[in-house]
Amino acid sequence: MAQVPRAGRGAGPAVHFNHTLLQRARLELDLTQEQVAASIGVDVRTYRRYESGAVNDPRLGFSVRSPSRRRILERLSAELGIAEAELLAGEAGGAPAEEPAAAQVEAAAPQAGAPAWRPLHAHTLQRARHFVGRGDVLERLAAWADASPPEPRVVALLGVGGAGKTAIAERFLQGLGDAPRPGGVLVWSFYDDPRTEAFLDQAAAYFAQGEGAAPSAPAAPGEQLARLRGALGQGPPHLLVLDGLEAVQAEGGAGRAHGELHDALLRRLLCAIAAGLGGARALVTSRFELADLAAWADGGLAAIRPASLSPDDAASLMRRWGIRSGDGALRALFERTGGHALSVAVVGSYVGAFLGGDAGRLDAAQLAEAERDDVLARRLSSVLSAYARALPPGERDLLARLSVFPGGAGEPALLQLIRAGGEIAGAMAGWGAAELARGLARLERLGLVFPARQGELCYSTHPFVRQHFKALLAVPPDRVHAAGSAAPPPRLDEAPRRPPRERGALDAHEAVILELLGAGRAAEALDIYELGLGGFAHLGLRLGDMARGARILRAFAGGDDPRGVPASLPARVRASLAYEAGLYAGALGDLAFACACHEAHNEAAEALADPAPLATGLRTLAYTQRLRGDLTAARRLVERSSEIAERAADRAHAVRAQALLGAVLHDLGEVDAAGERFARLRAMGDAPIARRGLWASEHDLALGRRAEAREATERNIAACRRRGWEGHVAHGHTLLGLALLGGEESDESEERDGGRGDGRDVAAAEAHLAEARRWASATGEVEVALRCHELAARIALAAGRLDEGERQAGEGMHVAGTCGFGPFRARLAVVAARCALGRGAGGAAAAAALADAAVAWAGEDAWAKADALHWAGVAAARAGDAPRGRELLAGAAALRARLRHPGAGASRAALSRLG
């Protein structure tokens, strides 16, 4: 693993609390200090420190990193009608006040003229009420945060739940402070909001607007990652702090590896940061290894595994919680907790609050019994059980109901629960706002809850605590959640009915689906998905909201195994949901999981009386395997699909299978067999539209029949547009763009100038690229995005814009490599090699490395391999390795001749010149 450096940081500006504005607002409202203090839930002495300005440190200013201070600011703002921003003012200073000097160092000031970035805490990380130790880890993180360039780019705090990962991250952020910095800091908790598209939206808006850009509308699904990567790649030392990554990672099992990220966009972002993206760096916390970043384990990724607390640190922590026992008793407690940070804290809090600080009164036998069964979870559970018995009924029921809301709940939602009365309110029945505030404050003092969001009176709790107390509910969690939701559930009985497009409405539908699934009401959840949200046809094809669709269907399956859809649903429905899960995954570029979903669908479809679902499933799986480059598997699958369709005399499925088989045979280099399949389609009277026509045009274009390919594709685009098939339209535009750039294969001077030539209609090709990008931007569909990268790189190459060509090819190669699109990766590497060759002798070595890689990545794709061999040979010869150049060009000439490749003559000519 890469090592995280150690170093210090310099001082920077801070903020101060505007106490004169507070006093003026109170006097204008004719309120006493006592009245204001009571309204915000603090004693009058605390309030007077704010109004007098005593909270401002003369040197360090006013820190707002403390959850209690943030809560006071929020309540002052709400009660007095003052914007929080007005209560804070910039002032020269240093790091935030009240921070531990030993483990923390002050935030770096921006350089003169550099833009100033203030951190954005989209979520508030849980702060350890009493923090001990960890100085070594914090020093390493402090140095890493300011290193330029950072090495490694991604640091992962890894460990079991409750090991203190979030507390360390939060303490590290305290050290950074809220003062302006040379780069942005975005804090996101996947515990609070596991929606990756929401994270990408927030991150893109923050980092892009920080550059001085005007506020913009939320990005379309296909633009989110591109906008964020563009902003991060500008160079500033931006930092992302991502807490609770395991919430969006797989636990391992059918379809996914342990620690694999569910969302392909998040995977691509972290891979890009690990590989080097401007000055960006990321700190993540997780219970799981970052399986997707394994390739950077020796450079771009470092794992820090916080050790258990030492005996001295554990004793110090328990004393801070109020345990007054001697060293021997503390040592015995340490041995029973194993130094597990959360266990030590909960034991300390419990003994200090309910046992008078006497460790001897703790039921040691109970802890010992738990220790024999499960070293961490059961031991902690036993203490939480004791806590549940000791808490007053109202506070216990408050904590249980708060645990229903993973992202936290605000006081208005909790008051709504109380007003519902009965079993929904439980022992809180009859409480008012004052009782609720006191209950929350007491639970916060005990370390059981914490403020969850900035700008809102919202509370959450640790996942371990949440899981334990949620199990104590005597009412179904979905009823509690529904009672606390301000928005009414979506209705399906309104007419006319159209699936929603607005994000708020989509969020509401998704929330209800999750509640229904949690309550075991899968059939009702299915109605909302299919009728309310319109299934893949609306979510995927129209909105391009692939991440949401994938997340919903993962919830139906109860995890990462697409076979886990509830058995209460009909077999055909279970098969259909697995199939749509594969469509979402494939569009997101998660090809391995898409294959797993389609395999699950096909297993279910085997048992159905209707052969059509199986024929469809086999063909779709073949299509996905073709994208991966496993052409042998694709051929086998599509041939079986064809057999099933022909036995059933199903002409529609038969022609689709024949078209895909033609495309696969073309890729394998069986050119005549592929031509026969496309001719058979015409003989069957099939109209060459959609993918069937596009694959036939790709075959024509590869063979140099550009006029025929263009004419057929133009007709195909018109037909698809009439039917609303915009994805096929986009694919067609990329083909037209490539056709306009064709011709370099037959130009024997291509190896001398990198493949650039005159007379190509670059402007028209760019117009087609713009048309194709509309769909890629709207949906994020990876296959179309890769086609756009390839066309954009080819356009730049033809126009002599070599830097742009290399950039487009490089970005496409990263996406293709991360997502497993082998043939696309090979084709893009060839374009990158041609751009490098265009620079002259200085680019030959880089071109040779790229083309050699393309040969390997091409796999079974004969056309990609033929071009890779040709350009690898040209590059080798340019680099001075004539023997290797001859060998590679001989292979290219032979393969291109077999394929009837238009560039076969160029390969022979290049070989001839080498002698």
Secondary structure, 3 states (H helix, E strand, C coil): CCCCCCCCCCCCCEEEECHHHHHHHHHHCCCCHHHHHHHHCCCHHHHHHHHHCCCCECCCECCCCCHHHHHHHHHHHHHHCCCHHHHEEEECCCCCCCCCCCCCCCCCCCCCCCCCECCEECCCCCCCCCCCCCHHHHHHHHHHHHCCCCCCCEEEEECCCCCCHHHHHHHHHHHHCCCCECCCEEEEECCCCCCHHHHHHHHHHHHHHCCCCCCCCCCCHHHHHHHHHHHHCCCCCCEEEEECHHHHECCCECCECCCCECCHHHHHHHHHHHHCCCCCEEEEEECCCCHHHHHHCCCCEEEECCCCCCHHHHHHHHHHCCCCCCHHHHHHHHHHHCCCHHHHHHHHHHHHHHCCCCHHHCCHHHHHHHHHHCCCHHHHHHHHHHHHHHCCHHHHHHHHHHCCCCCCEEHHHHHHHHHHCHHHHHHHCCCCHHHHHHHHHHHHHCCCCEECCCCCCEEECCHHHHHHHHCCCCCCHHHHHHHHCCCCCCCCCCCCCCCCCCHHHHHHHHHHHHHHHHCCCHHHHHHHHHHHCCHHHHHCCCCCCHHHHHHHHHHHHCCCCHHHCCCCCCHHHHHHHHHHHHHHHHHCCCHHHHHHHHHHHHHHHHCCCCCHHHHHHHHHHHHHHHHHCCHHHHHHHHHHHHHHHHHCCCHHHHHHHHHHHHHHHHHHCCHHHHHHHHHHHHHCCCCCCHHHHHHHHHHHHHCCCHHHHHHHHHHHHHHHHHHCCHHHHHHHHHHHHHHHHCCHHHCCCHHHHCCCCCCCCHHHHHHHHHHHHHHHHHHCCHHHHHHHHHHHHHHHHHCCCHHHHHHHHHHHHHHHHHHCCHHHHHHHHHHHHHHHHCCCHHHHHHHHHHHHHHHHHHCCCHHHHHHHHHHHHHHHHHCCCHHHHHHHHHHHHHHHHHHCCCCHHHHHHHHHHCC
